[in-house]
Amino acid sequence: MELKLLNKLDDDQLDLEFLQDNGLKGNVQGPMTLKEPLKSYIQKS
């Protein structure tokens, strides 16, 4: 399967550490359902 990069974000507020501080559990390894407050945090960024 070939993947194509559609968009690159250069935003420090979406770093793994900030996401974990705002509700992310574990590491991002694939699709996941976003729950509050992480969902609100990402939408504000």
N, C-alpha and C positions, 0 to 999 in steps of 0.2 A: 504494500500500500504506500502510495506517495502522498505526503502531506505538504501543504503550502501555508506559509505564515501569512495571515491576513492582516494582523495588526500587532504592533509592539508597544507595550506600555512602559514608560520610564517614570514610574511613580513610587516614591519611597513609602507612601502610605499603603501600598498593596504588597509590601514585602512579607515574606512568610512570618517573621516575628510579629509584625503589626496585626496580621490576620489572626494569629494565634492569641494575641492579647485581646482580640475582639470576638472570640468564640470559635475559631477553627480548631478542630480536634485532629491531631495527627498531621500527616503530610498529604499534600494533594497528589494523588496517583491516578486519578481518573474522574469521571463524572460523579457529582454528588449533589444532593439536595441541600440548599442553603436554608438554615434556620436563623431565627432572630437571636441575638442582635447582629450576627455576622452579615446577614442579608442587607440590613439597613446600612451598616458601615460601608459595604462595597458599593451600594447604590449612591451614597453621598459622595464617594471619592471620585 
